[in-house]
């Protein structure tokens, strides 16, 4: 791994649940020795990508990250356009709604509208979603380029719960069902007791660039409610895709075997 790759690896260790980390913890989690970790942190700090708390001496992401995010959002306003639809969908369903974007080979959670109910599903911003274990991932695969799908399902797929689908045939069956229906369903594939539906947000070429998902406690869901949530998330994604692209986008159904 080169120097740039190591620096990016360090940045990826910061999460919404652990926004601050010390030198020793960063060194341990990255597998880099302390001298290398310190050298990388000094370089990142000089460029505003991390900053160190004066009292605790722990590191956190710096303003340089926000600056780049603002530049990116100004050029491609994915969050600005999608967030109102996510908020409306959460109010409509009464459930947690999370927005994900595909970048650098991963589907990452970029926005969350938490349910106001006491019994709810919690999702963290920055969380990476496995494509085979989540409704978001299956919806993304269902409307992705065939070569991306093949590359993903041809690798070993880990189980996250006893309900995770890990076989190639099972995953492709779920992909085909989502492509035909227009949205995906996942019951406890990534977390016990959670049921989700998701639909794709499409780019101008008709392929998925992200997803929107409604996540509910399994105990609240029946077939009728699942279908209503599915229709609602599809409608929201159509609105987002239209706003992003300026015109209706035809889907590229992925019904590959």
N, C-alpha and C positions, 0 to 999 in steps of 0.2 A: 504494500500500500504506500503510495506516494505521500508527500507532505500535505498536499491539498486534500487528499482523501482522508488523511488522519485528522486534519482540522475539522472537516465536515462531520466526520464520525463523532468527534467531541461535541459539536453543536447538537447532533441528534440525540445525545444523552439527556438533554434537558427536556422535561415534559411539564404538562399542566399540573400534575400531581407533585412533581419535584422540580420546581423552577430554579432552585439554587442547589449547587453541589460544591463540595470542597475539593481541593487538589488531590487528596488521597483517594477520595471516592471516584473522582474522574479517572485517575490513574488505574485504580482497580477494575472499574467497569470497562475501560477501553482496552486494557491489557498493555498499555504503554508504560514504560518506566517513568518515574516522577520527573526526571530531568527533561525528557521528551515532552511530557504533558505540560510542564511549566513553560517550556519554550513555545509550544503551540498556543498556550493561553496568552502569553505576552504578545505574540504576533496578532492574535484575534482581538485582544484588548486595544492594541494600538490602532486598529482599523474600526473600532466601535462595535465589533460583533459580540464581544462579551464585556462585562464589567464586573469589578470585584467590590463587594461590600466592605467598607472601611473597618467596621467593627467585627463582623463575623468572619471576614476573609474568604467567604464563600463566593462562588462565581454565579452569574446569571446572564441571560441573553442581553445584549446591548442594543442601543438605539439604532445601530447600523442595520440590524435585521429589519426593524420597522421601516427604515428609510427605503430599503430595497423592496419591501412588501408594498409600500405606497406607490412606488414607481411601477411595479408590476400591475397593481390593481388599476392604476390610471390608464394603462395600456390595454388591459384585459379585465374589465370590471366584473369578474365572476362573483365575488362576494357581494358587491354593491347591488347587483341585479337579483341574486338568489336569496339573500337574507330576508327581504319582505315576504317572499312566497313561503319560506320556511316558517316564519313567524305565524303567518296566517294559517298554515297547515297545522301547526301545533295547537292554535286556538280552536280550529275546526274539529280536530280529533281528540283534544285533551291529553295528548301523549307527547313524549319527547321526540323531537325531530332533529335529525342531524344531516348536515350537508358535507359531502366528500368530493374531493377533486383528485384526479389521477395525474401524477407528475413523477418523473424520474423512476418509473416502474412500480409505483406504489399508490394505493388508494388511501389518501389521508383525510381525516376529519378536519374541516376548516371552520365549521360553525355549528353550534348546538343551541337549540331552543328547548330548554328543560320544561317538562310538564310541571304544572303547579300542584299536582296531586301528591299526597304523602307517599303513596305506593307508586313509584315510578322507576323508569330505567335511567341510569346515569351514564352519560357518554362524555369522554374527555376530548377537548380540542387537541389536535395533534396525534390522536390515536390512529395507528396504521391498521387498516381492516383487511384481513385475509380474503382473497377473492373467492375461495371455495367455502368458507365457513360463515359468511354473512349474507343477508339479503342484498346489501349494497354491492358486495363483490359479485354475486350471481347476476344481478341486474347489469352491472358493468360488463361482465363477460358476454352476456346475451346480446349486447349491442356493440361489441368490439370487433376489431379486425380478426379474421380467422387465424392468422399467423400468431397473434398475441395469445389467443385462447389456446392454441395447440402448444405453444411454448410453455404456458402455465400448467396445463393439465398433464403434460408429459413428465413433470417432475414429481417426486414424492410429496404428498400433501399431508401435513400433520393434523392430528385430531386435537380439538380444544375441549370438547365434551364427548360424552358417549353418543351424542346425536350428530356429531359432525360427519358430513359426507366426505369421504377421502378417496373413494375409487373413481377412476376416470369415467367409467360408464355412468355412475351415479351423478357426478358433477355435470356431465354433458346432458343428461336427462333433465336436470334442474335448469340448465342454460336454455335448452330447447323450450321447456315449459314457460320460462320467463319471456323468451322472445315471442312466443305465440300469444301469451296473455297480455304482454306489455308491462308487466311488473313481476317482481320475484317475491317469494315468501321464504322465510327461514324460521324454524322452530327449534330453539336451543342449540343452534349450530355453533355458536361462539360463546354463549354464556347461558348457564342453566336458568330456566324460568323466564326466558326472554323470547318474545315473538316479534318478528319484524317483517315489514314489507318495504320494497324499494323500487324506484324507477330510474331510468337513465336521463341525464341531461346531455343533449346532443350538440355536437359541433356542426359547422357548416357542411361537412362531408357526410353527415348522417351517422357518424360513430360516436360512442359515448366519450365524454370528457370528464364526467363526474356523475354523482348520484345524489338522490334525496331519499331519506328513509324515515319511516315512522316505527319507533320501538316501544313496545308495550309489555307489561307483565303478562305472562302466558295465562294467568288466572282470569284475566279480563276479556280474553279473546274467544269468539266463536266464529264459525265459518262466515256468517253474514257480516259481522263486524270486520273480519279480515278482508273480505271483498270490498267493503265500503272504504276502508283505509287504502286498499290498492288502487281503487278508482280515483280517490282524492290525491294520492301521491302522483299518479300519472298525469292528472290535470295540472298539478303544480309544476311538474317537470316540462310539460308542453309550454306553459306560460314562460318559464325561465328560458327554454331553448329559443322560443320566438323572440324574446327580448334580447338575448345575446346575439342572435344571428340576423335579426331584422326582417326575417321572413320565415314561413313554416319550413321545417326541415323534414325531409323524408328519411325514415329509419332504414338502416342496413341490417335486416334481421340476420342473426347468426344461427343458422339451423344446421351447422356442421355436425357430422357424426363424431 
